[in-house]
Structures are given as C-alpha cells and as structure tokens.
Amino acid sequence: MKRKSGFTLLEIIIVAVFATLLLILFFIQKSNVDAMHRDEQRKEAINAMYYAIEEAFYPAHGYYPDSISESNIKVIDPALWTDPFGYNLGMEGTSYFYEPANCTEGKCKEYVLRAELEKEDMYIKRNRN
C-alpha cells in the first residue's frame, strides 16, 4: 500500500483552532496592556497638574484657581492637558476633572483633581494646604 504524505483534515483543523485561540488571547492581553498604559498617562497628567498647582500657582498667589488651563498653569507640558483619547480638561468626554471648592471671586481654598481610569478606580488628588 502506498503512503501519502501531508496532513489530515483533522490535524489542520486542530492547528487552526489552536492558532485562533492564541490570537484571541493575544488581542485580549494587548487590549489590557493598552488600557493600563492609558491609565498611567492619565495619572502622570494629573500628578503634573497637581504639582504645578501646589508648587507654582499656590505659592505665587496664595489661593487656588477656580479653573485650570494652559493659560494660568504654564509650567507643565501642554500635551498633558489632553487625555489619551484627545479631549482637553474641561471638554465634554474628557477623563480629567478639576473641581474647585470654597471659592470667592475666583479664589478658591480647596480643589480636587480626578481622572477616570479604565482598569482601576478613580484617581484622585486633593489640595494639600
């Protein structure tokens, strides 16, 4: 009897199913890693805003602003005002939030900076003075 070389249909199906499962796992993991990277970018931006307010704005003025932007907090990289999806602080859909409190005539005594994260709870920084 003559023997044919090659793969059987069953072997090809098993390899295709295994390769498909590996691809699915790869893309799930890639999605998770990308989300964690975006979360780290958000934390970095919130920390930069926080330290700019605490180390530059507050000592110079003696109060916290009622809003923050590139125009009144100039010491941080302008790219940090934009979240990973392209929305600036204060825009609809952004994941960055600045919430002043105890304000009188644009001068505030407190604030909260927040970032909505994808893989963790809300990231929050509060005024320290």
URJO-V49594 format. One line per field, one symbol per residue. phi: phi as a letter, one per 40 degrees, with the letter a starting at -180 (. if undefined). psi: psi as a letter, one per 20 degrees, with the letter a starting at -180 (. if undefined). burial: b if it has 9 or more other ideal C-beta (glycine too) atoms within 8 Angstrom, else e. Layout:
phi = ???
psi = ???
burial = ???
This chain:
phi = .cccchbccccccccccccccccccccccccccccccccccccccccccdcccccbccccbgacccabaccbbccbddcccbcdcgccdgccgcbbbbbcafbbfgbbcaabbbbcbcbbcdcbbbdbc
psi = pppqqaqrhggggggggghggggggghgggggggghghghgggggggggghgghhggghhhjrqqiqqahhiniirphhiiprijjpqpiqpiqjpppnqqlqoljpqirrppqppqhirrppppqqi.
burial = eeeeeeeeeeebeeeeeeeeeeeeeeeeeeebeebbebbebbbbbbbbbbebbbebbbeeeeebbeebbeeebeebeeebbebeeebebeeeebbbbbebbebeeebbbbbbbbbebeeeeebebebee
